[in-house]
Amino acid sequence: MTDILPQPDCSLKAVCEPLELEEPGSKRPPNTGARLWGRVRSKLLRQKLDPQTVETKNWHTDVIEMNGIKVEFSMKFTSRDMSLKRTPSKKQTGVFGVKISVVTKRERSKVPYIVRQCVEEVEKRGIEEVGIYRISGVATDIQALKTVFDANNKDILLMLSDMDINAIAGTLKLYFRELPEPLLTDRLYPAFMEGIALSDPAAKENCMMHLLRTLPDPNLITFLFLLEHLKRVAEKEPINKMSLHNLATVFGPTLLRPSEVESKAHLTSAADIWSHDVMAQVQVLLYYLQHPPISFAELKRNTLYFSTDV
């Protein structure tokens, strides 16, 4: 019997795919690799959704066997709070992990260069790609793009034009995920959660627009820029299968999430990870995506008409 022990950086799919190749004299049934990979994925999903597995922080080892092939793998649940945790950066150079206000001031731009270039490339050749922003790019490609953007390499544009579009979309998501503070800010997070829960449409409109006015200018301008881009992506939904709700689900928890202090105060068990807050984060972004076009100038003109209380 063959033992296959995937290493931490090894893809189980990569392990299973070679099993499709017939060996001389082999009596192994056809499609063994694909069926084995399907079983592994099914097992992983069941474990991921098992409340007892979610509650433990220890490594769990399991074995899947089929037609003389054994795959042994280990897994450990990592809470959403940790997987999306933002670590403060001491960097003063580069763009990843650096405050958006620092980047825009250094570049003398209103929207960070990395955001503008990734959006431009997606709209040029990826806006009709099925699952754009939902399908992950290759991790090594994303890391390569991260490196060239951080180094402000002169070959950025050439590299972008040759790179898989899902890697470019993944790089944009990674940029927002690695901001020291989410784009919609830690300070306003509780107010966004309260605003989206309002039942009166007029009160909700006033509150949600006021919260945008309260954002720092670099954050607001970048958010409005991204918002219009995502709306254009959703216009191609019949082709790319990415609705406004799908895009809000992908970007909501990245652009808007509680600070570490806020998380510790509210997350009392692993079940809370998939709680109301996550759905509310999606609903906040969906609200703005479904809203008629929002003008930065118009928002600022109306600033004096609203109280700072929410």
C-alpha distance (Angstrom), angle and dihedral (degrees) to the residues before:
residue distance angle dihedral
M1 . . .
T2 3.77 . .
D3 3.79 118.9 .
I4 3.82 115.8 -151.0
L5 3.79 112.8 -168.5
P6 3.82 110.0 -175.7
Q7 3.79 113.8 -148.6
P8 3.84 119.0 -133.1
D9 3.82 91.9 -97.3
C10 3.80 94.1 41.7
S11 3.81 122.0 104.8
L12 3.81 113.6 -129.2
K13 3.77 87.9 -149.2
A14 3.80 89.1 56.8
V15 3.79 88.8 51.9
C16 3.79 93.9 50.0
E17 3.81 99.3 42.3
P18 3.85 95.7 68.5
L19 3.81 88.1 58.7
E20 3.81 87.0 73.9
L21 3.81 88.8 70.3
E22 3.78 110.9 94.1
E23 3.78 117.2 -125.6
P24 3.83 120.1 -147.6
G25 3.81 108.4 -89.7
S26 3.79 92.6 5.1
K27 3.81 116.2 151.2
R28 3.79 93.1 -168.2
P29 3.84 112.3 135.3
P30 3.83 116.3 -111.4
N31 3.81 120.7 -93.5
T32 3.80 92.0 26.0
G33 3.81 92.0 139.8
A34 3.80 95.4 49.9
R35 3.80 93.3 45.0
L36 3.80 92.2 46.8
W37 3.80 91.3 49.3
G38 3.81 88.8 50.2
R39 3.79 91.0 52.9
V40 3.80 92.2 48.9
R41 3.81 91.8 50.9
S42 3.81 91.2 47.2
K43 3.81 91.1 49.9
L44 3.80 92.3 48.0
L45 3.81 91.4 50.2
R46 3.81 93.0 49.6
Q47 3.80 90.7 49.6
K48 3.80 91.3 47.0
L49 3.80 90.9 54.8
D50 3.80 95.6 42.2
P51 3.86 108.3 108.9
Q52 3.81 92.0 -146.9
T53 3.81 91.7 53.7
V54 3.80 90.7 46.9
E55 3.80 91.9 54.0
T56 3.82 95.3 53.6
K57 3.80 123.8 78.3
N58 3.82 94.6 -163.1
W59 3.78 127.5 104.8
H60 3.81 112.9 -97.1
T61 3.82 118.4 -151.8
D62 3.80 122.5 -155.9
V63 3.79 138.4 171.0
I64 3.81 130.6 -145.3
E65 3.83 118.5 -166.2
M66 3.80 130.9 -169.8
N67 3.79 133.6 159.2
G68 3.78 95.2 -16.0
I69 3.80 94.4 -44.4
K70 3.79 121.3 114.0
V71 3.80 123.9 -167.3
E72 3.78 115.9 -168.1
F73 3.80 117.8 -169.4
S74 3.80 139.6 169.5
M75 3.78 127.2 -146.6
K76 3.77 138.5 178.5
F77 3.79 129.0 -167.3
T78 3.81 114.4 -117.1
S79 3.77 114.4 -165.0
R80 3.78 119.8 -121.7
D81 3.79 86.9 -120.5
M82 3.81 89.4 63.6
S83 3.80 99.4 36.2
L84 3.81 91.9 54.9
K85 3.81 95.1 33.9
R86 3.78 113.0 139.1
T87 3.75 115.4 -138.7
P88 3.81 117.4 -154.0
S89 3.80 110.5 -115.1
K90 3.77 127.3 -143.5
K91 3.79 90.9 -162.0
Q92 3.77 117.8 125.0
T93 3.79 93.8 179.4
G94 3.77 131.8 58.4
V95 3.79 124.1 29.9
F96 3.80 108.3 -104.4
G97 3.79 112.7 91.6
V98 3.81 91.9 7.1
K99 3.80 123.4 118.3
I100 3.78 112.3 -95.4
S101 3.81 90.9 -129.4
V102 3.83 90.0 56.4
V103 3.81 92.4 49.4
T104 3.81 96.2 47.5
K105 3.81 91.8 46.1
R106 3.81 91.7 50.1
E107 3.81 92.2 46.7
R108 3.81 92.5 41.0
S109 3.79 87.8 -131.6
K110 3.77 136.4 124.7
V111 3.82 94.6 -136.4
P112 3.84 122.5 33.6
Y113 3.81 113.5 -98.8
I114 3.82 91.8 -124.3
V115 3.80 91.3 57.2
R116 3.80 93.3 47.5
Q117 3.81 94.1 47.7
C118 3.80 96.5 45.4
V119 3.81 91.6 47.5
E120 3.80 91.6 47.6
E121 3.81 91.9 51.1
V122 3.81 93.4 47.2
E123 3.80 91.3 50.0
K124 3.79 91.2 46.3
R125 3.80 98.8 53.4
G126 3.80 111.4 -7.6
I127 3.78 107.3 52.0
E128 3.82 91.0 96.1
E129 3.82 94.3 42.3
V130 3.80 109.9 122.7
G131 3.81 109.5 -112.8
I132 3.80 95.5 6.9
Y133 3.84 108.7 -178.4
R134 3.82 89.8 8.6
I135 3.81 97.5 67.6
S136 3.79 112.6 70.3
G137 3.79 121.7 -123.2
V138 3.80 123.0 -133.7
A139 3.81 107.9 -74.3
T140 3.81 94.4 -135.6
D141 3.82 91.1 52.8
I142 3.81 91.1 50.2
Q143 3.80 91.1 49.5
A144 3.81 90.1 49.3
L145 3.81 90.8 53.3
K146 3.79 90.7 46.3
T147 3.80 89.6 54.6
V148 3.80 95.3 50.4
F149 3.81 93.1 46.3
D150 3.80 91.0 48.9
A151 3.81 90.5 49.2
N152 3.82 92.2 43.4
N153 3.80 86.8 -130.9
K154 3.81 115.8 -165.4
D155 3.82 89.4 -132.0
I156 3.81 93.9 63.6
L157 3.81 95.6 108.2
L158 3.81 93.3 47.0
M159 3.79 90.8 48.4
L160 3.81 91.8 48.6
S161 3.79 92.0 52.0
D162 3.83 91.3 53.9
M163 3.81 98.3 40.2
D164 3.80 125.8 100.4
I165 3.80 107.8 -97.6
N166 3.80 93.6 -128.3
A167 3.81 89.3 58.4
I168 3.81 89.6 53.6
A169 3.80 91.1 48.9
G170 3.81 88.4 47.9
T171 3.80 91.1 51.2
L172 3.81 90.9 54.6
K173 3.81 91.1 50.6
L174 3.80 90.6 47.1
Y175 3.80 91.3 51.9
F176 3.81 91.9 56.3
R177 3.80 91.9 42.0
E178 3.80 92.4 53.7
L179 3.79 96.6 48.8
P180 3.83 108.2 122.7
E181 3.80 86.6 -123.9
P182 3.83 126.1 22.1
L183 3.79 115.6 -98.7
L184 3.82 92.5 -108.6
T185 3.85 89.4 48.4
D186 3.80 135.5 -121.1
R187 3.79 93.1 -105.0
L188 3.80 95.2 59.3
Y189 3.80 96.8 41.3
P190 3.84 96.4 97.2
A191 3.81 90.6 46.9
F192 3.83 92.1 51.7
M193 3.81 88.9 51.3
E194 3.81 90.9 51.0
G195 3.80 94.2 43.3
I196 3.80 96.2 52.7
A197 3.82 89.6 50.7
L198 3.83 94.0 58.3
S199 3.81 112.3 115.5
D200 3.80 98.6 -159.2
P201 3.85 107.8 85.7
A202 3.82 94.9 -148.8
A203 3.80 93.2 48.3
K204 3.80 90.7 47.1
E205 3.82 91.7 50.0
N206 3.81 92.3 50.3
C207 3.78 92.5 46.3
M208 3.82 97.0 45.8
M209 3.80 93.0 47.3
H210 3.80 91.6 46.5
L211 3.81 90.2 53.2
L212 3.80 90.2 55.3
R213 3.81 90.3 51.0
T214 3.80 88.6 53.4
L215 3.81 93.9 57.9
P216 3.84 118.6 100.7
D217 3.81 109.7 -96.9
P218 3.86 96.7 -110.3
N219 3.82 90.0 51.5
L220 3.79 94.0 46.0
I221 3.81 96.1 46.4
T222 3.81 91.8 47.0
F223 3.80 91.4 47.1
L224 3.83 92.5 51.0
F225 3.82 89.8 46.8
L226 3.82 91.1 52.3
L227 3.80 91.5 43.5
E228 3.81 93.4 57.7
H229 3.81 90.5 46.0
L230 3.82 92.3 53.0
K231 3.80 90.0 48.8
R232 3.80 89.4 54.6
V233 3.80 89.9 49.6
A234 3.82 90.4 51.5
E235 3.81 90.6 51.7
K236 3.83 85.7 70.0
E237 3.81 92.7 52.6
P238 3.83 94.0 123.8
I239 3.82 86.8 62.0
N240 3.81 106.4 28.7
K241 3.84 96.4 33.3
M242 3.82 90.6 -135.1
S243 3.80 111.2 131.1
L244 3.80 124.9 -174.0
H245 3.80 88.2 -99.8
N246 3.81 92.1 51.8
L247 3.80 91.1 50.8
A248 3.81 91.5 46.5
T249 3.81 88.9 52.0
V250 3.81 91.0 52.6
F251 3.82 98.3 43.9
G252 3.82 104.4 26.1
P253 3.84 98.9 80.9
T254 3.82 90.1 42.7
L255 3.81 97.7 51.8
L256 3.78 95.7 38.1
R257 3.77 125.8 33.7
P258 3.80 138.0 133.0
S259 3.77 122.0 -90.5
E260 3.79 118.3 -106.6
V261 3.83 89.9 -100.4
E262 3.80 91.3 50.3
S263 3.83 91.0 48.4
K264 3.79 93.8 51.6
A265 3.78 90.2 49.4
H266 3.81 94.6 53.2
L267 3.80 108.7 28.3
T268 3.78 105.2 83.3
S269 3.80 99.4 155.4
A270 3.79 139.5 13.8
A271 3.81 90.4 -103.5
D272 3.82 89.0 66.3
I273 3.80 89.1 65.8
W274 3.81 91.3 79.5
S275 3.79 92.5 39.2
H276 3.76 138.5 125.7
D277 3.82 93.0 -71.1
V278 3.81 93.4 66.8
M279 3.79 92.5 51.1
A280 3.80 90.2 45.8
Q281 3.83 91.1 53.0
V282 3.81 88.7 54.3
Q283 3.81 91.2 46.3
V284 3.82 92.4 52.1
L285 3.80 92.7 56.1
L286 3.80 91.5 40.9
Y287 3.81 89.7 54.1
Y288 3.80 91.3 57.3
L289 3.81 92.7 41.9
Q290 3.81 90.6 54.6
H291 3.81 92.8 44.3
P292 3.82 120.3 99.2
P293 3.83 113.3 -99.0
I294 3.81 112.0 -58.3
S295 3.81 117.4 -142.6
F296 3.80 120.2 -149.6
A297 3.82 90.5 -149.6
E298 3.82 92.3 49.9
L299 3.80 92.0 48.7
K300 3.79 91.9 51.7
R301 3.81 92.4 46.2
N302 3.78 90.4 58.5
T303 3.80 96.4 45.6
L304 3.80 95.8 104.2
Y305 3.78 93.7 55.3
F306 3.77 95.5 67.9
S307 3.77 134.2 68.9
T308 3.77 120.9 -125.0
D309 3.81 89.2 -123.1
V310 3.79 118.3 97.6
